[in-house]
Amino acid sequence: MPTDNPDIGAVREILRGKTIHITPYMHADWAWHHRRVWHEARYAASIADSLDLTEQYPEYRFEDMVSIADKSDSWTELQNQALAYRLPPLQTRPVRHLPESGPLPLSGSLLSVDALNMQISAAFLDGPDLLVRLWESSGRQTDCCLQLPVPLTAVTAENFIGEPDPQVPIELHNDQVRVRVRAWAMVTLRCRPADADVGLTAERHPTRAADRPASGCC
């Protein structure tokens, strides 16, 4: 382990005498960034020792370095793909027997955000309102645009216990919300549809690309 980090001594004491198993035949030594976030993991595989075949087979080692401190879009895109694999589609159905035309397009999105480093971590209904929780995942303050399927009359930011958070800058443009999120922060947006009686009914408000600005964002 490197020793130039001021926190590494405490981490070393926590991990002393312990083995972190990644797979049955892998062990990990952890190094930590000064912000106490996972900075890199070094994997050392010892197949021979695990199988007690040291004399017959040599010891194989490899090293993989991954950094959360990397703020590049390539790392953020990889992170988004990993999250997508953890959350499969809610529903799939074949389209070969569907009519040629219908009230909804063949594909659409209930919610979308235009910044790669912004994650939609939760979305749920609370009476006539839709609550959307955004999370900044790369450590940089971000201005992003949230696209919804219906026009809105009001948007407010809230904290985790439902209290208004006036410090979050918000701009509302019909069915789009522009919001500024601090590095690593979470923001909960309470969105009030213009037609509160209908709410988010897809039949009244189909998601169509033609209804949105050409830029795709406010």
C-alpha positions in Angstrom: 0.0 0.0 0.0 1.2 3.5 -0.6 1.9 5.5 2.5 1.8 9.1 1.2 -1.9 9.4 2.1 -2.6 10.9 5.6 -5.6 8.5 6.0 -3.8 5.3 4.9 -2.6 4.5 8.5 -6.2 4.3 9.8 -7.2 2.2 6.8 -4.3 -0.1 7.3 -5.4 -0.7 10.9 -8.9 -1.5 9.8 -7.8 -4.0 7.2 -4.9 -5.5 9.3 -5.2 -9.2 9.4 -8.3 -9.3 7.1 -8.7 -10.6 3.6 -11.2 -9.0 1.2 -12.5 -11.7 -1.1 -13.5 -10.4 -4.6 -14.0 -13.9 -6.0 -13.0 -17.3 -4.5 -9.5 -17.0 -6.0 -8.8 -13.3 -5.6 -7.7 -11.0 -2.8 -7.6 -7.2 -2.8 -5.4 -4.6 -1.3 -7.1 -1.2 -1.1 -5.6 2.2 -1.6 -7.7 5.3 -0.7 -8.0 8.8 -2.1 -7.5 11.7 0.4 -11.2 12.4 0.1 -12.0 9.0 1.5 -13.5 7.8 -1.7 -12.5 4.6 -3.5 -9.6 5.6 -5.6 -8.0 2.3 -6.8 -8.1 -1.4 -6.2 -5.2 -3.7 -6.8 -6.1 -7.3 -7.4 -3.6 -10.1 -6.9 -4.8 -13.5 -7.9 -3.0 -16.5 -6.5 -4.6 -19.6 -8.1 -1.8 -21.8 -7.0 -2.2 -21.0 -3.3 -6.0 -21.2 -3.4 -5.9 -24.7 -4.8 -2.9 -25.8 -2.8 -1.0 -26.6 -5.9 2.0 -24.4 -5.4 4.5 -27.0 -6.5 2.7 -27.9 -9.7 1.6 -24.5 -11.0 3.2 -21.0 -10.9 1.5 -18.1 -9.2 -0.4 -15.8 -11.5 -0.8 -12.1 -10.7 -2.5 -9.2 -12.4 -3.4 -5.6 -11.5 -6.4 -3.5 -12.5 -6.5 0.2 -11.6 -9.8 2.0 -11.4 -10.2 5.6 -10.2 -13.4 7.3 -9.1 -11.4 10.5 -9.1 -11.3 10.3 -12.9 -13.9 12.9 -14.1 -13.7 12.0 -17.8 -16.9 11.3 -19.7 -15.6 7.8 -20.6 -15.5 6.8 -17.0 -19.0 8.3 -16.4 -20.4 6.5 -19.4 -19.0 3.2 -18.1 -20.5 3.9 -14.7 -23.9 4.6 -16.3 -23.8 1.3 -18.2 -23.0 -0.6 -15.0 -26.0 1.0 -13.3 -28.2 0.1 -16.3 -27.2 -3.6 -16.1 -28.2 -3.6 -12.4 -31.7 -2.3 -13.3 -33.3 -4.3 -16.2 -36.3 -2.9 -18.1 -39.5 -2.9 -16.3 -41.4 -4.5 -19.2 -40.7 -5.8 -22.6 -43.2 -7.1 -25.2 -42.9 -8.1 -28.9 -44.1 -5.6 -31.5 -44.8 -7.9 -34.4 -48.5 -8.3 -33.6 -49.1 -4.6 -32.8 -51.1 -2.4 -35.2 -49.2 -0.1 -37.5 -50.3 3.0 -35.6 -51.4 3.7 -32.1 -51.6 6.5 -29.5 -48.0 6.0 -28.2 -44.7 5.8 -30.1 -42.8 2.5 -30.1 -40.2 3.9 -27.8 -40.1 6.7 -25.3 -38.8 7.8 -21.9 -40.8 8.9 -18.9 -37.8 10.8 -17.5 -34.4 11.7 -18.9 -31.5 13.9 -17.9 -29.0 15.3 -20.3 -25.7 15.1 -18.3 -23.8 11.8 -18.2 -22.7 12.4 -14.6 -26.3 12.9 -13.3 -28.2 9.8 -12.2 -32.0 9.6 -11.6 -31.8 7.6 -8.3 -35.5 7.6 -7.5 -38.9 8.7 -9.0 -42.2 8.2 -7.3 -45.7 9.7 -7.1 -46.9 11.7 -4.0 -50.5 12.7 -4.6 -50.6 14.8 -7.8 -46.9 15.4 -7.7 -44.0 13.4 -9.2 -40.9 13.4 -7.0 -37.5 12.9 -8.8 -34.2 12.5 -7.0 -31.0 13.4 -8.9 -27.5 12.4 -7.8 -24.3 13.9 -9.1 -21.8 11.0 -9.4 -18.5 12.4 -10.6 -17.6 15.1 -8.1 -18.2 18.2 -10.2 -21.0 20.8 -9.9 -23.3 20.4 -12.9 -26.1 22.3 -14.6 -28.4 19.7 -16.1 -31.8 19.5 -17.7 -34.5 17.0 -16.6 -37.0 16.1 -19.3 -40.5 15.0 -18.2 -43.4 13.7 -20.3 -45.9 16.4 -19.3 -45.9 20.2 -18.8 -45.4 21.4 -15.3 -46.8 24.4 -13.4 -44.4 24.3 -10.5 -41.1 22.7 -9.4 -39.5 22.9 -5.9 -36.4 21.4 -4.5 -36.7 19.4 -1.2 -34.3 17.7 1.2 -34.6 14.1 2.4 -37.3 14.9 4.9 -39.5 16.9 2.5 -38.5 20.4 3.6 -38.1 23.0 0.8 -34.5 23.7 -0.2 -34.3 27.3 -1.6 -30.6 27.1 -2.2 -30.9 24.9 -5.2 -31.2 27.0 -8.5 -34.2 25.8 -10.6 -35.6 27.0 -13.9 -38.9 25.6 -15.3 -39.6 25.6 -19.0 -42.9 23.8 -19.8 -41.9 20.1 -19.5 -38.2 20.7 -18.8 -36.4 21.6 -15.6 -32.9 23.1 -15.4 -31.3 22.6 -12.1 -27.8 23.1 -10.6 -26.5 20.2 -8.5 -23.4 20.5 -6.3 -20.6 17.9 -6.5 -21.6 14.5 -5.1 -25.0 16.0 -4.0 -28.5 14.6 -4.2 -31.5 16.9 -5.0 -35.1 15.9 -4.8 -37.5 17.8 -7.2 -41.2 18.0 -6.5 -42.9 18.4 -9.9 -46.5 19.5 -10.2 -48.1 18.6 -13.6 -50.1 21.3 -15.3 -53.2 19.0 -15.5 -53.2 17.7 -11.9 -56.4 15.7 -12.4 -54.8 13.6 -15.3 -51.3 13.6 -13.8 -48.8 11.5 -15.7 -51.4 9.5 -17.7 -49.5 8.4 -20.9 -52.6 8.4 -23.1 -53.1 12.1 -22.5 -49.4 13.0 -22.8 -47.6 10.6 -25.1 -43.8 11.1 -25.2 -43.0 12.3 -28.7 -39.7 13.7 -29.9 -41.5 16.1 -32.2 -43.1 17.9 -29.2 -39.7 18.8 -27.8 -37.2 21.5 -28.7 -34.6 20.6 -31.3 -31.9 21.0 -28.7 -33.5 18.4 -26.4 -33.0 20.7 -23.4 -34.3 24.0 -22.1 
